[in-house]
Amino acid sequence: MATAYSKRKLNIAIIFMPINEVRPPVSLNSLASSGDLVLDELARGLARSHDVIAYCASREGQQKVERFDGVEYRRISTWLDTRLLHRRKFRRMTDLVYWRSRPQPLNNSPLWYRNFIRQVVRDPALQGCDIVHIMNISQFVPVVRARLPKSRIVLHMHCQWLEQFDAAIIERRINGADLVLGVSDFIAAGVRRRFPSLAQRCTHVYNGADIALFARSRDVQPEPKQLLYVGRVAPEKGVHVLLDAFQIVLAEHPDAHLELIGPERVFPREVLFPACDDPHVLEIEPYFQPGAYAQLLRAKVSEFPSGSISFLNNGVKFIDLIPYYHSASIFVFPSVCEEACPLAPIEAMAAGTPVVATRGGPLPEIVEEGRSGLLVERSDPQALADAILQLLSNPDQRDAMAQAALQRASTMFSWDRIVEELLAEYERLLV
């Protein structure tokens, strides 16, 4: 799409979540979130043709201003915000803000990282930006709008917070955004349903993968019965369902092997799903208690033959995952919840690995059922096992799906394509 704006450099500011550390390139940081990886890839892709500033939290030992791959990273202190978050008085102040509505989670408070965003909007480098691109935090929108009335504001949602928090509060905030961008149509459609008057402002741009980086060379062949899971080890991710399914698989293929890769990191249910009525998530609520899920998994793993499961959970960087994707014959993603747009299935497809996943959320958008993988119902170990067994028993089908997976990843989920789609959305705002 050719516009006057596509013929000149845009000034773009990207505001990361201040709760995380951002060290470019994020793919080399084992502690980074998938959302930070996505935003960092987009920032560096945009910087090939435009001026990009990335605002993120400062951490010990980091420079206040750093340039990498054309992006200027400007780091803002969160010292005061983090001190306030741990004070009871701050929580009482938050409750007073919401005295007319039902109690809200702390991360929906207008006071949440308020000092961080106030420092950002006072930065002279931000003035005159064409686009201000905010990750997840809707309460930043009014602050940016008040300070930068002529800039176009994009709120980029990597989660379902806009559906889960108080509707009246959210609607007032996102009225100030020119575009609400979901990481999948599943996320964007949820916002459109809840706020029909703002539906025209809601669309999606998928997460992606570095297709060349994840590509499997011809001389690297997957292990015939190697299964792989990549992701946090947490109740909503369904690792317990995968273990139950793997017991069924082993009865037929005793030489199969399961590789689990990811940190044991369980967040409180009310943080992840503050207004949840999903029966699949409610069913696992007891396992969000501290230590409960680890205890459950240890009990399940103890029942397996020695050597049938490998577990790598510390210090794994995104870039270190590539050999594991290449050695797997099947990637399994057993999520119990409705994800936003998980990276791991996309990365597996980019590595030419067929995917067995659950049918919730955006996974039917990512995995073309019957071509690049198989989809099953959530929380169903037998269905998950049946799909795995189908591919283990049909190597020709598995090979065909591997080719289709790579083709789909290359066509739909390359970072070059994602950046082009994002720029097209920017240009529509600026016409």
C-alpha angles and dihedrals in degrees: 000000000000118000136153088260095055088060095061136048115270123219105228128184119194119196114203125203104277092215091074137066116241118201113167127262089038091195087075094053114090092196097052122113122238089244091058090049091053094047092046092051090049092048093052092044092051091047091066088077107009141046110263131187118187118202116203141151119284119237132189113288095016125122117245090231124024133169122213129164091347095308121117108217111203113191122210126198116250094180095113094043094052091047091052094047091064095051121096090214089061091053091051089051089053091052090052090054088059098041091126096050138047116284113285132209114261092245089062093056118114085224093060106116088342093150091052094055093043089057090048095053091047091056108111089215089066095057114104095018113155093209131027108192115196125193115224102312108111093181089068091063098075091046092053093042093053092051099037108034094166099048122096111241122211119191107201112200118205092170142030098263093122089060096041103047127072108300098217093050093047094047092054090053101045091047083080094056120091092204134019107202123195124199087230137015086251089065095041093047091053090055092047091052094050096043106030092168088063096041094112089062094054125088138132143245115189128234113251149196138230097257096192092047095051096040114125115228117230094248092058112083125185121244106259096234103025115128122193136198121184122185144070114320098235138127097259090053091064100229089146089057090050091052091052090049092048090057087059091047093051092056088065100029108030091175093060118118131206123207116198115193124180144075123286095240120150117184122199112272092234090058095051098035109018095169102024125166096159106127092210090059095040089054091063097041095116090062093063088073113105111279095357097107095045089052091051093050094046090054092050095045091051089066094060127092113263112270097017093106130043121193123197112179111150132080098346112160123205092246091052091062094072099087090049092053089049095051094049121093092194131024113209123201108179099175115173094195131059103264125209099228112317117212099210098072090048091050091048090052090048087055090053095252120140115235132225108193143153121267099238128116117344098342092104086056091053103038117049099217114237093011111055095014148325129275127207136179118277122262093016112124094180094053090046091050092047091054092048091047091049091058095040089054095045111053092171091056090045092052092048090050091049090057092045091049092054091047092050093047091049093048101041110019111039113126090234090059093044092052091049091052091048092050090050089056091049091051092052088055093050100047 
